[in-house]
Structures are given as C-alpha cells and as structure tokens.
C-alpha cells in the first residue's frame, strides 16, 4: 500500500512540475516573442524599418450590398476619395438628396435623415445626420485581419425555423 501511495504522490508531483518546465523550455526557444506586446510591427525590432502594408483598394462597383442586421446603415458602394463633407458642403447630397435622385439615379437618403430629434420633418437634412461617414463606410478589397464568425440575421432565423420544424 505504501508503494502505491508513493507512486501516486510521484505522479502528482510530475504533473505539477511539468507545466513550469515546459514554459521554461518555451522561453528558452523563443525569447523574442514571449511576453512581448502584440503590435502591428509583428515583432520587428524597434530599430528596423518595417515595410508598410499595401493600402487595399476601395470596392467601386456601385452595386447595392446586402445588410447583415436590421437597421444597419448601408455601406457606400463607390469610392469617396476627394469628397468634401464639412459644415458648408456635403458632396454626398449632390446625388443622394431627395431633389437630385431622379437625375443621378442614386438612392435617396432615408426620410429619417430629414427628421430632427423630436420627430419633426425638416426641409433639408438634419444636422444630426449631415456627416455621412459617421455611419456609412466604404468597403475595401482586403482579407480580414482577424477571424470572423459573424452570422447574419437571416441565417440565424433560418436555423431557428429549421430547428422548430424538426421538433
């Protein structure tokens, strides 16, 4: 019985000590990357000039894209480089205002953009909705920087419907 207890104690000791031995071995093999903050420099030494990543191109297809969730602001399907949007000018409204859409064939901004915070309709775009890039963004042709497991609302609802029908 004593031999059995000694064997159990010895195996527990090995299990307790092995993680620290493993971490020491890992530290010895990769001193450069362990316990260093993750940065966009990808562990490039501070005195070395890293080659910058190429700026991805803006998707410029003028094709309306689907939305992933209810009330998602639509994405901008064209480049907006050089568009002036400030307190005096809004280049977006030269095509998307309600009196210009017939000529430009661009979709009109939502009627909610013409409402003040009390729900009153205004003659022009509300100051709360004037700076388009607060909500609307262009899309770029780039690989995701991190893994994305996002599931859009329609897919979630279809899964839920299939599960309820099968039960």
VENKA-V151554 format. One record per residue. N is the residue number from 1. PHI is phi in whole degrees, -180 to 180 (none if undefined). PSI is psi in whole degrees, 0 to 359 (none if undefined). OMEGA is omega in whole degrees, 0 to 359 (* if undefined). Layout:
N&PHI&PSI&OMEGA + N&PHI&PSI&OMEGA
This chain:
1&none&322&180 + 2&-65&322&180 + 3&-65&322&179 + 4&-65&315&179 + 5&-62&319&178 + 6&-64&321&179 + 7&-65&318&179 + 8&-65&315&180 + 9&-63&318&180 + 10&-64&318&180 + 11&-68&322&176 + 12&-65&323&177 + 13&-64&317&178 + 14&-63&316&179 + 15&-64&325&181 + 16&-75&326&185 + 17&-89&332&186 + 18&-60&320&179 + 19&-61&322&179 + 20&-70&324&177 + 21&-66&320&179 + 22&-63&317&181 + 23&-66&325&176 + 24&-65&320&178 + 25&-65&318&178 + 26&-64&319&180 + 27&-63&321&181 + 28&-68&325&184 + 29&-82&332&186 + 30&-137&61&183 + 31&-64&332&186 + 32&-69&324&188 + 33&-105&341&181 + 34&-78&137&179 + 35&62&30&173 + 36&-114&145&181 + 37&-68&143&177 + 38&-73&130&180 + 39&-136&172&175 + 40&-75&352&179 + 41&-81&352&179 + 42&52&50&176 + 43&63&26&174 + 44&-75&131&179 + 45&-56&148&187 + 46&-62&331&181 + 47&-86&359&180 + 48&-102&132&178 + 49&-81&118&181 + 50&-82&142&176 + 51&-68&124&182 + 52&-70&149&175 + 53&-68&149&178 + 54&-72&137&179 + 55&-73&124&181 + 56&-69&152&180 + 57&-79&146&177 + 58&-75&135&176 + 59&-68&123&186 + 60&-128&64&186 + 61&-109&350&183 + 62&51&34&177 + 63&-110&127&181 + 64&-63&132&181 + 65&-104&150&180 + 66&-69&162&179 + 67&-105&152&184 + 68&-95&342&181 + 69&-153&157&181 + 70&-60&142&178 + 71&68&15&176 + 72&-69&131&175 + 73&-64&138&179 + 74&-63&148&176 + 75&-82&158&180 + 76&-86&117&186 + 77&-88&19&180 + 78&-148&165&179 + 79&-71&145&178 + 80&-122&20&180 + 81&-61&128&180 + 82&88&357&178 + 83&-71&132&178 + 84&-99&120&176 + 85&-132&105&178 + 86&-145&189&184 + 87&-66&341&182 + 88&-101&330&185 + 89&-134&149&173 + 90&-142&98&183 + 91&-60&328&181 + 92&-59&321&184 + 93&-73&350&176 + 94&-69&342&175 + 95&-117&328&190 + 96&-100&0&178 + 97&-73&160&187 + 98&-65&334&180 + 99&-92&1&180 + 100&-115&351&187 + 101&-69&330&180 + 102&-65&318&181 + 103&-75&318&185 + 104&-84&340&184 + 105&63&18&175 + 106&-87&151&178 + 107&-67&141&179 + 108&-74&146&176 + 109&-63&154&183 + 110&-59&151&178 + 111&-62&337&178 + 112&-64&337&178 + 113&-72&345&179 + 114&-101&14&181 + 115&-111&144&173 + 116&-86&181&185 + 117&-67&342&179 + 118&-93&1&179 + 119&89&7&178 + 120&-83&138&179 + 121&-81&140&182 + 122&-111&162&178 + 123&-73&330&181 + 124&-127&176&182 + 125&-61&138&180 + 126&-64&142&176 + 127&-59&334&178 + 128&-69&337&184 + 129&-116&15&188 + 130&-77&324&184 + 131&-92&94&191 + 132&-57&323&184 + 133&-72&359&172 + 134&-65&325&184 + 135&-120&325&185 + 136&-98&137&182 + 137&-132&153&173 + 138&-82&162&178 + 139&-109&143&178 + 140&-115&154&179 + 141&-89&87&184 + 142&-145&153&174 + 143&-73&145&178 + 144&-63&143&179 + 145&-76&331&178 + 146&-133&159&179 + 147&-65&140&181 + 148&-124&123&179 + 149&-111&23&182 + 150&-62&136&175 + 151&-119&126&183 + 152&-70&164&187 + 153&-60&318&181 + 154&-62&318&180 + 155&-65&319&178 + 156&-63&317&181 + 157&-68&323&177 + 158&-63&317&178 + 159&-61&318&181 + 160&-65&319&179 + 161&-64&317&181 + 162&-65&319&179 + 163&-64&318&181 + 164&-70&326&179 + 165&-72&327&182 + 166&-77&342&181 + 167&-88&none&*
